Amino acid sequence: MNVFEEIRRNARRHGSGVALAEGAERLRYDELVKEVDAVAAELASCGVTVAEPVALVCHDSIDYVVASLALLALGAAIVPVPADTPGEVDRILEQIDPRFVLHEVGAVKLAVGTPIAGLGRRGREIHLLV
């Protein structure tokens, strides 16, 4: 069992309870599960599979949590890359050489990939670079 399966169980018990908060924004357990499932389905349709390393370049946020849980739900390997160290991002990505990079547009200087529906709060855009 992974973390997302435990969250899914909590959603069945506490669906209307707050699962995540970012500033004034709140996301209930039932909303979280729905968003994670939708993002996971979209990532799978782009080719993300079990054990696939996916670099995640995103500031700490609800989007980061949803993206992480979607990757866990797929069984992918999350490779967190700190978005607040843009000078290091290229070096880290070169070292790990991932096939997929899920990144916050504007956080780092990467090519713009495919927008991922269900991600992108507070004016952020999260894209998948293949």
Buried (B, 14 or more C-beta within 10 A) or exposed (E): EEEBEEBBEBBEEEBEEEBBEBEEEEBBBBBBBBBBBBBBBBBBEBEBEEEBBBBBBBEEBBBBBBBBBBBBBBEBBBBEBBBEEEEEBEEBBEEEEBEBBBBBBEBBEBEEBEBBEBBBBEEBBBBBBE
